[in-house]
Every structure is written in structure tokens, then in C-alpha cells.
Amino acid sequence: MKKEIIEVPVLSPMMRALGVPCSSVTKANGFLFVAATPPVDMVTGKIVKGDIEVQTEASLNAVKLCLEAAGSSFEDVVTLRIYAANAGFYNAINRVYMRHFPDNFPSRTFVPVAGWFMEFDIEIECMAAV
């Protein structure tokens, strides 16, 4: 197996600056693995504040840019996992999600979690074919 770490502008340096010991995107065996991605403004590297729909949009946009950094897109996503700080966010997250995945849905898991070390309410990770 050959593993390749993909450098993602703005996000990879932000993760290193925070001391988070992971790569944002890893490529191996014909797949891309995008680490759980919070609602990050991919211009400033700052966490996006706002309601869950605003955060979901920011997180999906960040995931999209991670995929693009590796030469992929949402069309290639085979599975996706959403971590949310409140199970009650499910419907609001789906409203935003459907704008990015209107059809040809990847398999998906929704996971309610207790929270994170920073102030945000969602992280999204995925695996895509390359």
C-alpha cells in the first residue's frame, strides 16, 4: 500500500497550528479519506460561527475543497459521516446537505456527539473513490 498525504490550503496549516495530529486528506489504494472537518472558513482558517445550517454549509464547503485539493469532488464520495452536537439538528443539516447532494447519494451515517474542544456543532468526514 502506498499512502499519500494531501496538503489542503488553509486547513492543513490550521490543523498543524492547533496541534491536531492528523492529516486533512489521505490518499491510499484508490480512495481519498477526508478527516472529520469542522465549519472552517477556507479563506481565513477561522471557525465559522452561526446556527447549525450556517455551520453545515461551511463544513460541507470545507470538505468540498479538501476533495478538490486531491483532484476529486462530491460526485466521487462513496460514504460520508456527519457528527453533530445535537440529534435535534438532523432535519436542519439535511436541508443543507440536500443542496450539495441532491441525488446520487453516498452512504451516510449521522452520529450525535457530546461536543469538541472548540466552539462548533458539526464535523463531516467522507471517503471518495479516485
N, C-alpha and C positions, 0 to 999 in steps of 0.2 A: 504494500500500500504506500502510495505517495501522498503526503499531506502538504497542502499549500495554505499559508495564512494570507488572506486578502486584506490589504490596507484600505480602510474606508475613510475618506476625507472627513474631517471634523470629529467623527465618532471614535475612531481608533485612538487619536491623541487624547480625546476627552477621557476615555476609559483608562489609559495609562496615567493621566494626571490624577485621577481619582484613586489610583492604586488597585483597580479591579483586575484580578489576574485571569483574564480571558481574552480571546480574540473575538472580534465582532463577527467575522465571517471566516469560515474554514472550508476549503475545497478538498474532497477526497473521494476516490472511487466513483466518479461520475455524479457526485452530489455536492450541493452547497449547503452548509449548515450556518444559519444566521442565529446568533445568540439572542437571548431574550433582550429586546430593545425597548427602552422606556420612551416616553414622549420627549424626544430631543429635537430642538430646532437645529436643523442640519446646516445652518449658516453660522449661527453663533455658538453652538455647542452647549447652550443653556437648556435646562429642563423647561418644557412648556407648561405653564400654569393654566388652569381653566377647568371647566366641567369635564365629565368623562367623554363627551363627544369631541371636544377640542383636543383632549389628550389622546384619544383613539386615533384621530386624524393625524396628529403629529407622530405617533408611534408607527402607524402604517406608512407614512411618508418616509420615515427613517428606515424602516425595513425595505421599502422600495429602493431607496438609494444604496442600501447595503447590497441588494441583489444586483443593481446596475453596476456597482463597483466591480462585481465579479463577472459581468457580461450576461446577466440573467434578468428575469422580470417576474411579475406576478403570474404570468401565463405558465411559467415553469414550476411553480410551487406545487408540491405534492402533499404536504402536510403542514399544518400551522397550529400553534398553541398560543392561546390567549390567557394571560394571568391577570386577574382583576382583584382589586382590594375589596370588592363588594359584589356578591352574587346578584344583587339588585340592579347592577349595571348592564346585565345581559342584553336587554332589549335596546338600550341606547347604543351599546357597542355594535350590535347587529345592524342598526340603521347606517352607521358609518361604514362598517365592513362591506355592506352590500354595494356601496358606491365603488369600492375597489375590486370587489369580486362579484359582479352582477350575475355571472353564470360560470360554468366550468369550475365549480367549487373544489378546492382541495379538501382532503380530510381535515377535520378540525377538532380541537379539544378546548373546552373552556374550563379554567381552573381558578376558583376563588382562593385567595391567599390572605394572610394576615397583614402584609404590608412590606415595605422596603426601608432601606437605610436613608433614602432621600424622599422628598415630598412629591410623590406621583402615585397614580392609582392603577396603572396598567403597564404591562410589558408584553411584547409579542415576539415569538420566535418562529422560525419555519425551516423547512428543508425543501430544496428545489433540485430538480434534475438539471444537469448541464450536458 
